[in-house]
Amino acid sequence: MPVSEGDLALDRALSELCGLTPLLSMITPVNVAKAREAFFNGEEPRFEYRPLPDVDALQERLDSIRPEHADDPSISTMVERLVNELHLRLEMFRTRDTERFFLVSVEMFGHVDEATLDLANRILTAESQRDKRGPTIGAEEFARTATRELDHYRSLYPEMTASVRVSDSRPGVMVETGVLHIGHDTRVAESRIDQLLQHEVGTHILTFENGSAQPLQMLGLGLAGYDELQEALGVLAEHLSGGMRPARLRVLAYRVLAAHLRGEGADFRETYERLTEFGCGRHTAFTTTMRAYRSGGMTKDAIYLRGLARLLDHLSSGGELEPLFVGKISFDSISLVAELRERKVLLEPPLTPRFLSYENAENTLAEIRKGRGLLEMAGMAA
């Protein structure tokens, strides 16, 4: 069933705005290494950010998009939800580096709920064998490895546009609009290379490409609330391609704790010190605290653990996994997307994650469907 010209026009207008308002780029500091050095020398970190776009002009464009004009009711719902989210995104731009920013982030990503905080505390107090720190590779070598992973998918789908860039102003590893950004000082443990590739390339870039292949470009750039399911899928990809490492699960728990402490009013150093009390290394503790306090503070990092628990519930309740890779969709849009696929409004996605064909993936998924819990998956004693 073809999408009407009017609905395609709405989708294009909204997708253009999504591309012009990259949230991570605008809220993540560009001087993390310098701020970290100052912090370790006893100073308070001073973060610098990229220049903001013309928010008023973007707001005017957003206000002109009318979801009620959509011909297809399901598309109208998707447009309305994304319009509302973009209003919040622009408000985050306006309030960057103010206390109001944190309040808007709560509207966007929710509070740190008690169930997720309890799960984080259980992880941090559980007994587990510490992962041994092994050899690592640098940003350039990881970029070459990631490019080879992209080439695998490109051999199956030559229309791919994704790329890899080593950046001086982006910390760590992140994907935004089909580009894998790698901070120049990033180091990746050799034992985690494939897991990280399956998270960033096999999940984030793959869903960007699958979504971009659809008539509705929203699916490539992300439906409203897509982050939680995306990050849950990314962490699940790590598990299916090498097992859930206790150290990785602890990182997700540290993020929840940092977001919670920011909401409770703790300052940057108090949160950093609280993380180190739980055994978090100082570099990881700084980065985790930075993520919770950047631009004024945000609760986004709670979605990794919350989303993972939600995804495991979805699978253990009989939910399918492969349809979740049709694009950057959200938990709340699963049924909507399924209905659009059934009506042939959406096409079959061109790519399937490589990690789903790994030798032990099917058995691991079978265990999850039987209700295997997070701590049990990671071999951690509760």
C-alpha positions in Angstrom: 0.0 0.0 0.0 1.7 3.2 -1.1 2.1 6.2 1.2 0.1 9.3 0.1 2.1 12.3 -1.2 0.7 14.3 1.7 2.0 11.9 4.2 5.4 11.6 2.5 5.7 15.4 2.6 5.0 15.4 6.3 7.6 12.7 6.8 10.2 14.6 4.8 9.6 17.8 6.6 9.9 16.1 10.0 12.9 14.0 9.0 14.7 17.1 7.8 14.2 18.7 11.2 15.4 15.6 13.0 18.6 15.8 10.9 19.1 19.5 11.8 18.7 18.9 15.6 21.2 16.2 16.5 20.7 15.9 20.3 23.9 14.1 21.3 26.1 16.5 19.3 24.5 19.5 20.9 24.6 18.3 24.5 27.9 16.5 24.7 31.0 18.5 25.7 33.8 18.9 23.2 36.5 19.3 25.8 36.1 16.1 27.9 39.8 15.2 28.1 40.8 18.7 29.2 38.0 18.9 31.8 38.9 15.5 33.1 42.5 16.5 33.6 41.4 19.6 35.5 39.0 17.6 37.6 41.8 15.1 38.6 43.9 18.1 39.6 41.2 19.2 42.1 39.3 21.8 39.9 35.7 21.7 39.0 35.2 20.6 35.3 34.2 23.3 32.9 32.5 21.9 29.8 32.3 23.5 26.4 29.8 22.7 23.7 29.2 23.1 20.0 27.3 26.3 18.8 23.6 25.8 18.8 21.6 26.1 15.6 19.0 28.8 15.1 16.4 27.4 17.5 13.8 30.0 16.7 13.9 29.2 13.0 13.7 25.5 13.7 10.8 26.1 16.0 9.0 28.0 13.3 9.5 25.0 10.9 8.3 22.6 13.5 5.2 24.6 14.3 4.2 24.4 10.6 4.0 20.6 10.7 0.4 19.5 11.4 0.0 15.8 12.3 -3.8 16.0 11.9 -3.2 16.6 8.1 -1.9 13.0 7.7 -4.1 10.7 5.6 -3.1 7.5 7.4 -4.1 7.4 11.1 -1.1 5.4 12.1 1.3 7.8 10.4 -0.6 10.7 12.0 0.1 9.1 15.4 3.8 8.7 14.6 4.1 12.2 13.4 2.3 13.7 16.4 4.6 11.8 18.9 7.7 12.9 17.1 6.5 16.5 16.8 6.0 16.5 20.6 9.5 15.1 21.1 11.1 17.6 18.9 9.5 20.4 20.9 11.3 19.0 23.9 14.5 18.6 22.0 14.4 22.3 21.0 13.6 23.2 24.6 16.7 21.3 25.7 18.7 23.4 23.2 17.3 26.6 24.7 18.0 25.6 28.3 21.4 24.0 27.8 23.7 24.5 30.8 20.8 25.6 33.1 18.8 23.9 35.8 15.8 23.9 33.5 17.6 21.6 31.1 17.5 18.8 33.7 13.7 19.2 34.1 13.2 19.0 30.3 15.4 15.9 30.2 13.1 14.2 32.7 10.2 15.0 30.4 12.1 13.5 27.5 13.6 10.4 29.2 11.6 10.0 32.4 12.7 9.8 36.1 15.0 7.1 37.4 12.2 4.8 38.6 12.5 2.7 41.7 12.6 -0.7 39.9 15.5 0.4 37.7 17.4 1.9 40.7 16.8 -1.3 42.7 18.1 -3.4 39.8 21.2 -1.2 39.6 21.9 -1.5 43.3 21.5 -5.3 43.1 24.0 -5.4 40.3 26.5 -3.2 42.2 26.2 -5.2 45.4 26.3 -8.6 43.7 29.3 -10.8 43.9 31.0 -11.3 40.6 34.4 -12.1 39.2 36.1 -8.9 38.0 36.9 -8.8 34.3 40.7 -8.7 33.8 42.0 -5.8 31.8 43.6 -7.1 28.7 45.3 -5.6 25.6 43.5 -2.7 23.9 43.5 -1.0 20.5 43.3 2.7 19.7 40.8 4.8 17.8 42.4 4.4 14.3 42.7 0.6 14.5 39.1 0.3 15.8 38.0 2.6 13.0 39.6 0.2 10.5 37.9 -2.7 12.1 34.5 -0.9 12.1 35.0 -0.1 8.4 35.5 -3.8 7.7 32.2 -4.5 9.5 30.4 -1.9 7.5 31.9 -3.5 4.3 30.3 -6.8 5.3 26.9 -5.1 5.3 27.6 -3.0 2.3 28.3 -6.2 0.3 24.7 -7.2 1.1 23.2 -3.8 0.6 25.3 -1.5 -1.6 23.0 1.4 -1.1 24.4 1.9 2.4 25.6 5.4 3.3 27.0 4.8 6.7 30.6 5.8 7.5 33.2 5.9 10.3 35.0 9.0 11.6 37.7 9.5 14.2 36.9 12.8 16.0 38.9 15.2 18.2 35.8 16.6 19.8 33.6 13.5 20.6 34.4 11.3 23.5 34.1 7.5 23.3 32.1 5.9 20.6 28.7 7.0 19.3 26.5 6.7 16.3 24.6 9.7 15.0 22.6 9.8 11.7 24.5 6.8 10.3 28.0 8.0 11.2 30.1 6.0 13.7 32.1 8.7 15.6 35.2 7.5 17.5 37.0 9.8 19.9 40.7 10.1 19.0 41.8 9.0 22.5 39.4 6.0 22.7 40.8 2.6 23.6 38.9 -0.6 23.2 39.7 -3.9 24.9 40.5 -6.5 22.3 38.1 -8.9 24.1 35.3 -6.4 23.5 35.9 -5.4 19.9 33.3 -7.6 18.3 30.7 -6.8 21.1 31.1 -3.1 20.6 30.9 -3.5 16.8 27.6 -5.5 17.1 26.3 -2.7 19.4 27.3 0.3 17.3 27.3 -1.2 13.7 25.1 -4.3 14.0 22.4 -2.4 15.9 22.6 1.4 15.6 23.9 1.7 12.0 21.9 -1.3 10.8 18.6 0.2 12.1 19.5 3.5 10.5 20.1 1.8 7.2 17.0 -0.4 7.5 14.9 2.6 8.5 16.3 4.8 5.7 15.3 2.2 3.2 11.6 2.7 4.2 9.2 5.1 2.5 9.0 6.9 5.9 12.4 8.3 6.7 11.4 8.8 10.3 12.3 5.2 10.8 15.9 5.9 9.9 16.3 9.0 12.1 14.2 7.6 15.0 10.6 7.6 16.1 9.7 9.3 19.3 11.2 7.5 22.3 13.4 5.3 20.2 16.5 5.6 22.4 15.4 3.2 25.1 14.8 0.3 22.7 17.8 1.1 20.6 20.2 0.9 23.5 18.5 -2.2 24.9 19.0 -3.9 21.5 22.6 -2.7 21.5 23.3 -4.3 24.8 21.5 -7.4 23.9 23.7 -7.6 20.7 26.7 -7.5 23.0 25.3 -10.4 25.0 24.5 -12.5 21.9 28.0 -11.9 20.5 30.1 -12.8 23.5 28.1 -13.0 26.7 26.9 -10.5 29.3 30.1 -9.4 31.1 29.6 -8.4 34.8 31.8 -5.4 34.2 29.6 -4.2 31.4 26.4 -4.7 33.5 28.1 -2.7 36.3 28.7 0.2 33.9 25.0 0.3 33.1 24.3 0.3 36.8 26.8 3.1 37.5 24.9 5.1 34.9 21.6 4.6 36.6 23.1 5.6 40.0 24.7 8.7 38.5 21.5 9.8 36.9 19.6 9.2 40.2 22.2 11.2 42.2 21.9 14.1 39.8 18.2 14.1 40.3 18.7 14.0 44.1 20.8 17.2 43.9 24.3 15.8 44.5 27.1 17.8 42.9 29.5 16.5 40.3 32.3 15.5 42.7 29.9 13.8 45.2 28.5 11.6 42.4 32.0 10.8 41.2 33.1 9.8 44.6 30.0 7.7 45.2 30.7 5.8 42.0 34.3 5.1 43.1 33.0 3.8 46.4 31.2 1.1 44.4 34.5 0.1 42.7 34.2 2.2 39.6 37.6 3.1 38.1 38.3 6.8 38.1 38.2 7.4 34.3 34.9 5.5 34.0 33.6 7.3 37.0 34.4 10.7 35.5 32.9 9.8 32.1 29.8 8.4 33.8 29.4 11.5 35.9 29.9 13.7 33.0 27.2 12.0 31.0 24.7 12.6 33.9 25.7 16.2 34.4 26.4 17.4 30.8 24.5 20.5 29.7 22.8 20.8 33.0 22.1 17.2 33.8 20.0 14.5 32.3 18.4 11.1 33.1 19.0 9.5 29.6 21.6 7.0 31.0 18.9 5.2 33.0 17.4 4.0 29.8 20.1 1.4 29.1 19.3 -0.8 32.1 15.6 0.1 32.1 15.3 -0.7 28.4 17.3 -3.9 28.7 15.0 -5.2 31.4 12.0 -4.2 29.3 13.3 -5.9 26.2 13.9 -9.2 28.2 10.3 -9.0 29.4 9.2 -8.5 25.8 11.1 -11.6 24.6 10.1 -13.8 27.6 6.5 -12.8 27.0 6.6 -14.2 23.4 7.6 -11.0 21.6 9.6 -11.3 18.4 13.1 -9.9 18.1 13.9 -9.5 14.3 11.0 -7.0 13.7 12.6 -4.6 16.1 15.4 -4.0 13.6 13.2 -2.6 10.9 14.3 0.9 11.9 14.8 3.1 15.0 11.5 2.4 16.6 10.3 2.6 20.2 8.7 0.2 22.6 5.5 2.2 22.3 5.5 2.0 18.5 6.1 -1.8 18.1 2.4 -2.5 17.4 2.1 0.5 15.1 5.0 -0.6 13.1 3.8 -4.2 12.9 0.4 -2.9 11.6 2.1 -0.8 8.9 4.2 -3.8 7.9 1.1 -6.0 7.7 -0.6 -3.4 5.5 2.5 -3.3 3.3 3.0 0.4 4.0 6.5 -0.5 5.1 8.9 -2.7 3.2 10.9 -5.7 4.3 14.2 -4.4 5.7 17.3 -5.1 3.6 19.6 -6.1 6.5 19.6 -8.6 9.3 22.0 -8.3 12.2 25.0 -10.5 11.7 25.1 -11.5 15.4 21.8 -13.3 15.1 23.6 -15.9 13.1 26.3 -16.5 15.6 26.7 -20.1 16.8 25.3 -19.6 20.3 22.8 -16.8 19.6 19.8 -19.1 19.2 20.5 -21.0 22.4 21.0 -17.7 24.3 17.8 -16.3 23.0 16.0 -19.5 24.0 17.3 -19.0 27.6 16.0 -15.4 27.6 12.6 -16.5 26.4 12.5 -19.0 29.3 13.0 -16.0 31.7 16.7 -16.0 32.4 17.3 -12.9 34.4 20.0 -10.2 34.0 22.2 -11.2 36.9 21.9 -14.8 36.0 22.9 -14.0 32.4 26.0 -12.2 33.7 26.9 -15.0 36.1 26.5 -12.7 39.1 25.3 -13.9 42.5 22.4 -11.8 43.8 
